Amino acid sequence: MVAATAAAKAQAVANASVKMNGDPMPAILPSSVTLSEPYGFYDDDGVMNMWQVGQVVTDPDEILILIERSAPAA
């Protein structure tokens, strides 16, 4: 349940789009994501992307992917 709550919070942060002067603000992402379960998928090129339980992800591009895909985060 905690992982679902954390993932929901991360998704809400990713979906937040505050507008200032008519321009969309960039999404605010956490500085790190810790996986609560193993998570992986094959991308469009057939390449396997995999993260292990307990892995701390700090790469902003990977964080965005994990949030967009609702990966199980602690």
C-alpha positions in Angstrom: 0.0 0.0 0.0 2.9 2.4 0.8 4.4 1.8 -2.7 1.0 2.6 -4.3 0.8 5.8 -2.3 4.3 6.8 -3.2 3.7 6.0 -6.9 0.4 8.0 -6.8 2.2 11.0 -5.3 5.0 10.8 -7.9 2.4 10.6 -10.7 0.6 13.6 -9.3 3.8 15.6 -9.3 4.5 14.5 -12.9 1.0 15.5 -14.0 1.1 18.9 -12.3 1.3 21.7 -14.8 1.2 25.2 -13.3 0.9 27.9 -15.9 2.6 31.3 -15.4 2.0 34.1 -18.0 0.4 31.5 -20.3 3.5 29.3 -20.5 3.5 25.8 -19.1 5.9 25.3 -16.2 8.2 22.3 -16.4 7.2 19.2 -14.4 8.8 19.0 -10.9 10.5 15.7 -10.5 11.9 14.1 -7.4 15.7 14.0 -7.2 15.6 10.3 -6.7 13.3 7.3 -6.9 13.8 4.1 -4.9 12.1 1.0 -6.4 10.0 -1.1 -3.9 9.8 -4.0 -6.4 11.8 -5.2 -9.4 10.5 -3.3 -12.5 11.3 -3.7 -16.2 9.9 -3.4 -19.7 11.0 -3.7 -23.3 11.2 -0.4 -25.2 10.1 0.1 -28.8 13.4 -1.1 -30.0 13.2 -4.3 -28.1 15.8 -3.3 -25.5 15.1 -4.6 -22.0 15.1 -1.8 -19.3 15.3 -3.2 -15.8 15.6 -1.9 -12.2 16.1 -4.0 -9.1 14.2 -3.8 -5.8 15.8 -1.1 -3.6 17.7 0.5 -6.4 18.0 4.3 -6.1 17.6 6.0 -9.4 19.0 9.5 -9.7 19.1 10.0 -13.5 16.3 12.5 -14.4 15.5 10.8 -17.7 15.1 7.4 -15.9 13.0 9.0 -13.1 10.6 10.5 -15.6 10.3 7.1 -17.3 9.6 5.3 -14.0 7.0 7.9 -13.0 5.2 7.9 -16.4 5.0 4.1 -16.2 3.9 4.1 -12.6 6.8 1.9 -11.5 6.5 0.6 -7.9 8.4 3.2 -5.8 9.0 3.4 -2.1 
